[in-house]
């Protein structure tokens, strides 16, 4: 018997249930029992629905008439190329992501750097204040922001009016032609600014993740850089950012996937109408309306899988670029 066959046979005997001792079988059984709640939940709420959605994408299936479901082949997938609203929703989603993603990530990083400063007093207080908004349910927070951005008596317009910005702009901030943040046909891009503000209000998680990464950077690197005369900005660029680049990459991937699923804020504030001028017709709004408002579950499942493919492609592309800018301290040059 050659060496390869011997190794293969040894592996089969090692992993064969019949060759296990009673104690090992009992240990494996206990392990399966302990993870069974998760396995059952995964099968019922994740795997089976995913398989069902694949089947639905090839059917004409309406929630109101499930008995009338019919197989239509690739018609739902062909419909994607004729859906003008789909193209609009993709444009809106990606354009908004290009604007808000850098702002959110840079703001979270800079706040973390500030909270990690040895010169800042009351660090625990500021950390609590920045994280506290994330404890408020998103729908409740969105409703609060709807009042804050109210064009007549919202705090934002009152503040802008009080500091005289309205006079400089030549507009009556709280008038009929004033700043209507959520639905201004004359200034449709204002709604993206409002959504970005709302996103910045809830960056507490990103701040804490960046802060924990900053606290893990070896202090001797900064000491050596100071001895060499490196400035604060140089230390930030050459030490801090490379050392926490895995965390930056982690936040980037999660943020991209989250923006692809952006739904609650535009749905609560604008009701899924797409106003003003289609600026709030995000991809998930289009998907939700097709699947649950129009009850066209077959086409909705197709849209869901299209988003999965897009998000997967972007994630794979990000992982492909990671080797050029993400540094892991345990890696060695080869």
N, C-alpha and C positions, 0 to 999 in steps of 0.2 A: 504493500500500500504506500503510495507516495505521500509526501508531506501535506499537499493541498487537500487530499481526500481525508487524511487524518484530522486536520484542523476542522474541516467541514463536519465530520462525524462528531467531533468533540463539541462543536457549537450546537448541533442538533440535540445531543444528549443533555447539554446544559440547559437549553431552553425548552425541553420537552416536559410537559406536565407529568408524564408517567415516571420520569426519573427524579422528580422532586421528592424530598423527604416530607413526612407529615407536617413537621413544623413549618417548612417553607410553604407548603400548600395552604396551611392555616393562615400564615402571614399574608399571602397573596389574596386569600379570600377576604380577610379583614380590610385590606387595602381597597379591594373592589367595592365592598360594602360602604366604606367611608366616602368614596368618590362617586357612588351611585346617584346621590341627589343631583350633583353637577352634571353627570352624564345624562340623566333623564331630562333635566332642564335643557341641556344642549340639544338633545335629539328632538324634543317637542317644540322648543321655542326658536331654534336656530336652524338645524340641519333639515328637518322635514319642511319647514316653511320655505327654505331656499330651494329645495327640490320642487316643491309645489309651484313656486314662482317661475321656475324654468318651464314647467309644463304650461302654466297660464300664458306665458309669452307666445305660445303657439296656438292660442285659442281665443275665440270671442267669448269672453266670460264677464257677465255683469252680476254684481252683488245682488241686485234686486230680482234677478231671474237665474239662479244658479242651475236650474234644471235644463235651461236652454243653451248651456255651454256647447260650443261646436269647435272642432279642430279646423284651423284656417291656414296652417303651415306657416310660412314666413311673412304673411301679410302685415303683421304688427311690426316686424323688423323693417320691411320695405316702407311702411308708413313713416318711419323715422326720417327718411330722406325727403318727405313731402311736408313735414311739420314745420311751418314757419315759426310758430311759438317756441318750439324746441331750440331752434337756432338762436332766437332772441334770448331765451333763458340761459343758454350756454355763454353767450356774449356778455350778458349782465353778470353772471356768476364769476367769470374769469376776470372781467374788468374790475369788479368790486374787490376780488381777491388781490389783484395786482396793487390796488391802492391801500387796502387796509392791512394786508399781511405784513409788509415791512414796517408800517407804523406800529402795529401791535407788538411785533417781536422786538423792535429796537426800544420801544418804550419800556417793555417788561425788563429788558436787559439793563437799561440805564437806571431804572428804579432799583433793581437788585444791586447794582454797583454802588448806588447812593446808600442803600440800607446796609451795605457791607463796609462802609467807610468807618474807619476808627475814630473819625472826628465827629460823627453824628451822635447827638444825644437823644435819648428816648427811643432807641431802636425797636424795642419790643412793642411800644405804643404804635409806631408807624407801621410795623409789620402787621399788627392786628387791624389797623385802619385800612390798609391796602387789601387785606384778605377778606375782611368782613363782607363786602358786597357779594362775594361769591356764595355766601351762605343764604342769600335771599333767592327764593325760587325765580327762575328766569321770567316766567309769565308775569309774576307780581312786579318784578323789577321793570319789565317792559311797560307795564301799565303806569308805573311811576314816571318813567321817562316820557310817556305820552303827555302827561300833565306838565312836566318840566319844559317840554318843547312846544307847548300850546302857543299858537301865534298871538293870542290876545293877552293872556295874563301869565304865560309861562315864565319861569325864572330866567331862562336864557335870553329871551327877548327883553325882559326887564333890565337885565344886567347890561346888555348891549346898548339899550337906550340910555341907561344911567351914565355910562362912560362917554356918551356922545358919538359913538361909532356910526349910528344911524344918520346923524347930521353930516358927517364926513362922506358917507356913501350917498347922501342925497335922497334917502328914503325914510318913510314913516315906518319904523320897525314893527310897531304893533297895529298898524292900520290895515286897510283892505289890501293894499299893495305891499304889505310888509313881508317879513320873513316867515313863510309857512314851511317849516322845516320838513314836514312829512308829505306834503302834497302841494307843491308850488309849481304850476305849469310854466311859469316864466323862468324859474330857476330849478329845473328838475334834478340837477346834481346835488342840491342841498340835502336831499334825502340820504345820499351816500355819506355825506359829512355827519349827519345825525346818527346814522347806523355805526359809523366809526367811533363817535363819541361814546355810544352805548357799549361798544366792544371794549374801549379803553377803560371804562368804569369797572369791567369785570376781569381785568388781567391779573388778579391776585394770585391765581394758581401759577401762571407763568413767572411771576415775580419770585414766588417762593421756590420754585424749581431752579431758577437761575441762581437764587441766593444760596441754596444748598450746594450747588456746583461751585460757586465762588469760594465758599468756605472750605472746599476740599482741595483747593490749589495750594501746593506746598509753599509756605512763607519763605523758605530759603531761596526760592527762585527770585522773589521780589527783592530780598536782601542783596543777592548777588548783582541784580540789575541796578540797584541804587549805588552800590560800590562802583559799578562801571559808569555811573553818571547818566543812566537812562531816565528820561522824563516820565511823568505819570502817563501821558498819552502813549509813549513808546512801550511802557510796561503793559498797558492795557492791550495794545495791538499785538505785541510779540509774545506775551506770556498768558494773559488772562483769556483772551479769545481762543487761542489754540488749545489751552488746557481744558476749557469747558465746551469745546466744539462738539463733542458727542451729545451733550445736553441741548445745545443749540439745534443740532440736527434732529433730535427727538422732538423738540418743540415745533420745529418746522414741519415735520411729517404730520404730527397731530393737528397743527393749525391748518394745513392744506386740506386734510380730510374733513376737518370741522367746517371749513368754508364751503366745501363741496356739498355739505349737508345743511347749509344755512337756511333756516326755515321759520323758527318761532318768532323772531323779531319782526320780519316783514309781514308775517301772517297776522300777528296781533295788531300791529300799528297800521297796516294798510289793507288788511282783510283779503290779501291775495288778489287784489284787483290789478296789480301791475302799475298803478299810477304812482307818480306822474310820468307819462310818456314811456311806459314800460320799464322804468328804472328799478322797479321792485319785483319784476317777474323773474325771480331766481329759479334755478333748476328744480329745487325741491317743491316750490310752489306749483310749478307746472305738473310735476309728478303727482302731488297730493290731489290737485284738482281733477286730473284724469282718473286716478284710481278710486278716490273716495267722494268727490263731489259729483262728477259725471258717472261714477260707478263703472267705469270701463277698466276693470281689473286686468284684463289681458294686456292692453296697451300700457297700463300702469306698471305691470311686472316687467315689460320690455324696457321701459324708461329706467326702472330700478337697476336692471342688469347693465344697461348702457352706462349709468353712473358708476357702477362697480368696476366696469372695464376701464373707464376713464381714470377713476381714482387709483386703480391698480397700476395703470400705465404710468401715471405721474409718480407714484411711490417707487416703482421700479427705477424710473429715471433718476429720482433723487438718490436712491441707493447707489446707482451707477456713478453719480458724481461725488459721492461721499469720500471715496478713496483719494480724491484730490485735495480735500480741504478739512476733513475730519481727522483729528489726531487722537490716537489712543495711547496712553502713557506706557502700556505694556508691550507695544509693538517695537520691533527691532528692524532696522534697515537691512535688507538682504541684497 
